[in-house]
Amino acid sequence: MNPEAPDRRARPAGTVVCDSSICLVDGERGRLSFRGYDVADLAGQAAYEEVAGLLWSGELPSRGVLDSLRADLTEAATLPGPVEELLRRVPPGASPMAVLRTAISALGLFDPDAADNSEPANARKAVRLTAQAPVVVAGFHRLREGEEPLRVLPDLGFAANYIYMITGSQASEGVVRALDTALVLHADHDLNTSTFAARVAASTLSEMHSAVAAAIGTLKGPLHGGAGEAVMRLLELIGSPERVEPMVRAVLDAKGRVPGFGHTVYRVEDPRVRILREISVRMGEFTGEPMWHRLAAMVEELMTSLRPLHANVDLYSATLYRALGIPPDLFTATFAVARMAGWTAHLLEQYRDNRMIRPLSNYVGPPPRAFVTLDERR
């Protein structure tokens, strides 16, 4: 280690890189709020479209504003012909997140405001990106299943249309409400790594589609958004209650990570977990598949007895999405669909008062040394 370099263990954690009025995460007290509203008050009472409007504008929309926003989202929920054709050409076995990342980049080529980085243009892009993301995810899924993509139905809301475009059936009110709540809970989470990546890209004044593509690429990683799918894969491997303890202990004995536990910010239970836990058990019973929730609850009980770790948002969002009929490899893409409102809200804020984000590294390489010519090297 370079003796002149600072000790990496002394590197400060939680360094502030920007001012933001969008989201507050209080990891010590287990609180989460959007624009001052506790997420527990928003979840189950405000539809995803309302929360998107809140994140973008700073205020919950009135009925008239909400009606207009819903109309804008419905109108924007179409893909240009070349992007639709792109979805037909990607390999059916492609990662849904890779497809979404690629499609978002392609959408930037055809966006009518592509060359305009003004605030009104970016506000329109935020609506279009939020409306188009579920169309991409659901459309790709339908095509790989040998089915034609479905168009949004104007009389359905955001969550109801997402379920419809994936499954081909209109869901019950209870199912729609459950998904709506999950989308709200995932809509934003301050400067998580994907949001930070988006803001770094935007700080160079790169356009919104590039910044969102950076966020999607970051969320794709198994240590971030990919953890939900990993939870479901573990539960599938466990398969039955009697296998919970030996399987979990085997992972821990191998120094592995049990997905769905621990968080870099929360020191107490993630406030979203309680809400998702309740919805997960209800939806499991409603759909006739309570086993997945039961296994997750058993894993949680065991883990909390073995490690000082709390469950995080991925544990019960996985069992909930499974109960709603969303395939496990679409879990992370569904996370991205929900987070699009938050990402774009942060981008609007970044563009509004921009300073380029350029952090420093902690150099641990060799100290200064003299150049050695090619003939002298051994």
C-alpha positions in Angstrom: 0.0 0.0 0.0 1.2 3.5 -0.8 2.4 5.0 2.5 1.4 8.5 1.2 -2.2 7.5 0.5 -4.8 7.9 3.2 -6.1 4.8 5.0 -9.1 3.5 3.1 -10.7 2.5 6.4 -10.7 6.2 7.3 -12.8 7.1 4.3 -16.0 8.8 5.5 -19.3 7.1 4.8 -22.5 8.8 3.9 -20.8 11.7 2.0 -23.4 14.3 0.9 -23.1 15.0 -2.9 -26.3 17.1 -3.5 -29.2 18.9 -1.9 -32.6 17.2 -2.6 -36.2 17.8 -1.6 -37.5 14.6 -3.0 -37.0 11.7 -0.6 -35.9 11.3 3.0 -34.5 8.0 4.3 -34.0 7.9 8.0 -32.1 4.6 8.5 -31.8 5.0 12.3 -35.5 5.3 12.9 -36.8 3.3 10.0 -38.6 6.1 8.2 -39.1 6.9 4.6 -41.0 9.9 3.1 -41.6 11.4 -0.3 -41.8 15.2 -0.4 -42.6 15.1 3.4 -45.3 12.4 3.1 -44.7 9.2 5.1 -44.6 6.3 2.7 -46.9 4.4 4.9 -49.6 7.0 4.4 -49.1 7.0 0.6 -49.0 3.2 0.2 -52.5 1.9 -0.1 -54.1 5.4 -0.3 -52.4 7.1 -3.2 -52.2 5.4 -6.7 -48.8 5.2 -8.4 -49.8 8.0 -10.8 -50.5 10.3 -7.8 -47.1 9.5 -6.3 -45.3 10.1 -9.6 -47.0 13.5 -9.8 -45.9 14.2 -6.2 -42.3 13.2 -7.0 -42.2 15.4 -10.2 -44.0 18.5 -8.9 -43.6 18.5 -5.2 -47.3 18.3 -4.5 -50.0 15.7 -4.6 -52.1 16.3 -7.7 -55.6 17.6 -7.5 -58.3 15.5 -9.1 -58.2 17.6 -12.3 -54.4 17.5 -12.5 -54.4 13.7 -11.8 -56.9 13.2 -14.6 -54.7 15.1 -17.0 -51.6 13.2 -15.9 -53.3 9.9 -16.4 -54.4 11.0 -19.9 -50.8 12.0 -20.7 -49.5 8.7 -19.4 -52.0 6.7 -21.5 -51.2 8.8 -24.6 -47.5 8.3 -24.1 -47.7 4.5 -23.6 -46.8 3.6 -27.1 -43.5 2.7 -28.8 -42.1 4.0 -32.1 -42.3 1.4 -34.8 -38.5 0.8 -34.9 -38.5 0.2 -31.1 -41.3 -2.3 -31.4 -39.4 -4.0 -34.2 -36.3 -4.1 -31.9 -38.3 -6.0 -29.3 -39.2 -8.6 -31.9 -35.5 -9.0 -32.9 -33.9 -9.4 -29.5 -33.2 -13.1 -28.4 -36.1 -14.5 -26.4 -33.6 -15.6 -23.8 -32.2 -12.1 -23.3 -32.2 -10.6 -19.8 -35.4 -8.4 -19.4 -33.2 -5.7 -17.8 -30.8 -5.7 -20.8 -33.8 -5.4 -23.1 -35.2 -2.5 -21.1 -31.8 -0.7 -21.0 -31.4 -1.1 -24.8 -35.0 -0.1 -25.5 -34.6 3.1 -23.4 -31.5 4.0 -25.3 -33.4 3.4 -28.6 -36.4 5.5 -27.4 -34.0 8.4 -27.0 -33.3 8.3 -30.7 -37.0 8.8 -31.5 -38.1 11.1 -28.7 -39.6 14.3 -30.1 -37.7 16.3 -27.4 -34.4 14.4 -27.9 -32.4 17.5 -28.6 -34.1 19.7 -26.0 -32.7 19.7 -22.5 -35.0 22.4 -21.2 -37.1 21.8 -18.1 -40.5 21.6 -20.0 -39.0 19.1 -22.5 -37.5 17.0 -19.7 -40.8 17.0 -17.8 -42.4 15.6 -21.0 -39.7 13.0 -21.3 -40.3 12.0 -17.6 -43.9 11.2 -18.5 -43.0 9.4 -21.7 -40.3 7.3 -20.0 -42.6 6.3 -17.1 -45.4 5.4 -19.5 -43.1 3.5 -22.0 -41.1 1.4 -19.5 -44.0 -1.0 -18.7 -44.9 -1.3 -22.4 -41.3 -2.4 -23.1 -41.2 -5.0 -20.3 -44.6 -6.4 -20.9 -44.2 -6.4 -24.7 -40.9 -8.3 -24.5 -42.4 -10.8 -22.2 -45.4 -11.4 -24.5 -43.2 -11.8 -27.5 -40.9 -14.4 -25.8 -44.0 -16.3 -24.9 -45.1 -16.4 -28.5 -47.9 -13.8 -27.9 -48.5 -10.4 -29.4 -47.9 -7.3 -27.2 -51.0 -5.7 -25.8 -51.9 -2.0 -25.9 -52.8 -0.1 -22.8 -56.5 0.2 -22.1 -57.6 3.8 -21.5 -60.0 2.9 -18.8 -57.4 1.1 -16.7 -54.8 2.8 -14.4 -51.1 2.3 -14.5 -50.9 -0.8 -12.2 -53.9 -2.4 -13.8 -52.5 -1.9 -17.3 -49.1 -3.4 -16.3 -50.8 -6.6 -15.1 -53.0 -6.7 -18.1 -50.1 -6.3 -20.6 -48.2 -9.1 -18.9 -50.9 -11.6 -18.2 -53.4 -10.8 -20.9 -56.2 -10.6 -18.3 -57.7 -7.8 -16.4 -56.9 -8.3 -12.7 -59.3 -8.0 -9.7 -59.4 -4.8 -7.7 -57.5 -6.4 -4.8 -54.7 -7.6 -7.1 -54.4 -4.1 -8.7 -54.3 -2.4 -5.3 -51.6 -4.8 -4.2 -49.4 -4.0 -7.2 -50.2 -0.3 -7.0 -48.9 -0.3 -3.4 -45.7 -2.2 -4.3 -45.1 0.3 -7.1 -45.5 3.2 -4.7 -43.1 1.6 -2.2 -40.5 1.2 -4.9 -41.0 4.6 -6.6 -38.0 6.3 -4.9 -35.4 5.7 -2.3 -33.1 8.8 -2.2 -29.6 8.4 -3.5 -29.5 4.6 -3.9 -26.8 3.5 -6.4 -29.0 3.5 -9.5 -30.3 7.0 -8.7 -26.8 8.2 -8.0 -25.6 6.8 -11.3 -28.4 8.6 -13.1 -27.6 11.9 -11.4 -23.9 11.5 -12.2 -24.7 11.0 -15.9 -27.1 14.0 -15.9 -24.5 16.2 -14.1 -22.5 16.1 -17.3 -25.6 17.5 -19.1 -26.1 14.2 -20.9 -29.7 13.9 -21.9 -32.4 12.1 -19.8 -32.5 8.8 -21.8 -28.8 8.3 -21.3 -29.1 9.0 -17.6 -31.9 6.5 -17.2 -30.0 3.9 -19.2 -27.2 4.3 -16.6 -29.6 3.8 -13.8 -31.1 0.7 -15.4 -27.6 -0.8 -15.9 -26.9 -0.1 -12.2 -30.2 -1.6 -11.0 -29.5 -4.7 -13.0 -26.8 -5.9 -10.6 -27.7 -8.6 -8.1 -26.5 -6.4 -5.2 -29.1 -3.8 -6.1 -32.3 -4.5 -7.9 -31.5 -8.1 -8.8 -31.9 -9.2 -5.2 -35.6 -9.8 -5.6 -35.2 -12.4 -8.2 -32.4 -14.0 -6.1 -34.9 -14.3 -3.2 -37.4 -16.2 -5.4 -34.7 -18.5 -6.8 -33.6 -19.3 -3.2 -37.2 -20.0 -2.2 -37.7 -22.2 -5.2 -34.6 -24.2 -4.2 -35.8 -24.6 -0.7 -39.2 -25.8 -1.9 -40.6 -27.0 1.4 -40.7 -25.9 5.1 -38.4 -28.7 6.3 -35.7 -27.6 4.0 -35.6 -24.0 5.2 -33.1 -24.4 8.1 -30.6 -26.7 6.4 -30.6 -24.7 3.1 -30.1 -21.3 4.9 -27.5 -22.7 7.2 -25.7 -24.2 4.2 -25.6 -20.7 2.5 -24.3 -19.1 5.7 -21.7 -21.8 6.4 -20.3 -21.3 2.8 -20.0 -17.6 3.7 -22.7 -16.8 1.1 -25.3 -14.0 1.2 -28.9 -14.8 1.9 -30.8 -12.4 -0.4 -33.5 -10.3 1.1 -31.6 -9.3 4.3 -29.5 -6.4 5.4 -29.4 -2.8 4.1 -26.7 -0.3 3.8 -28.9 2.5 5.3 -31.4 1.0 7.6 -30.3 0.0 11.1 -33.8 -1.1 12.0 -36.5 -2.7 9.9 -37.1 -1.1 6.5 -40.5 0.6 6.8 -41.5 -0.9 3.4 -41.1 -4.5 4.7 -44.0 -4.3 7.2 -46.4 -3.2 4.4 -45.2 -5.7 1.9 -45.2 -8.5 4.4 -48.9 -7.9 5.1 -49.8 -7.7 1.4 -47.8 -10.7 0.6 -49.6 -13.0 3.0 -53.0 -11.7 1.8 -52.2 -12.1 -1.9 -50.7 -15.6 -1.3 -54.0 -16.7 0.3 -56.1 -14.9 -2.3 -54.3 -16.5 -5.3 -54.1 -19.9 -3.6 -50.3 -20.0 -3.4 -49.5 -19.2 0.3 -46.4 -21.4 0.3 -44.0 -18.8 -1.0 -44.9 -16.3 1.7 -44.8 -19.1 4.3 -41.2 -20.0 3.2 -40.1 -16.4 3.2 -41.5 -15.9 6.7 -39.7 -19.0 7.9 -36.4 -17.8 6.4 -36.9 -14.4 8.1 -37.6 -16.0 11.5 -34.5 -18.1 11.1 -32.2 -15.4 9.8 -33.2 -12.9 12.6 -32.3 -15.6 15.1 -28.9 -16.2 13.5 -27.7 -12.8 12.4 -28.3 -9.2 13.5 -30.0 -8.5 10.1 -33.4 -7.3 9.2 -35.4 -8.3 6.2 -35.2 -5.7 3.4 -37.7 -4.7 0.7 -36.7 -7.6 -1.6 -37.9 -10.4 0.6 -41.6 -9.9 0.4 -41.7 -8.0 -2.8 -40.5 -11.2 -4.4 -43.3 -13.3 -2.8 -45.9 -10.6 -3.7 -44.8 -10.4 -7.3 -44.9 -14.2 -7.6 -48.5 -14.2 -6.2 -49.5 -11.6 -8.7 -48.3 -13.8 -11.6 -45.2 -11.8 -12.5 -42.3 -14.2 -13.6 -39.2 -14.0 -11.4 -37.0 -12.8 -14.1 -39.3 -9.7 -14.5 -39.0 -8.8 -10.8 -36.0 -6.4 -11.4 -37.6 -4.9 -14.5 -40.8 -4.3 -12.5 -38.6 -2.6 -9.9 -37.3 -0.4 -12.7 -40.9 0.4 -14.0 -41.7 1.6 -10.5 -38.5 3.5 -10.0 -38.8 5.4 -13.3 -40.8 8.2 -11.6 -38.2 8.6 -8.9 -35.2 8.5 -11.3 -36.8 11.1 -13.5 -37.7 13.3 -10.6 -34.1 13.3 -9.4 -33.0 14.1 -13.0 -35.3 17.0 -13.2 -33.9 18.2 -9.9 -30.3 17.7 -11.0 -30.8 19.6 -14.3 -32.5 22.4 -12.4 -29.5 23.2 -10.2 -26.7 21.3 -11.8 -23.1 20.8 -10.6 -21.0 18.1 -12.2 -20.5 15.2 -9.8 -16.8 14.3 -9.8 -15.7 12.3 -6.7 -12.2 11.4 -5.8 -10.7 8.0 -5.4 -8.5 6.7 -2.6 -5.2 5.9 -4.4 -3.6 2.8 -3.1 -1.0 2.2 -6.0 2.8 2.5 -5.9 4.5 5.7 -4.7 6.2 7.8 -7.3 9.0 5.9 -9.2 11.4 6.5 -12.1 10.7 5.4 -15.6 12.5 2.2 -16.8 13.4 1.9 -20.5 12.3 -1.2 -22.4 15.9 -2.6 -22.6 16.4 -2.2 -18.9 13.2 -4.0 -17.8 13.4 -7.5 -16.4 
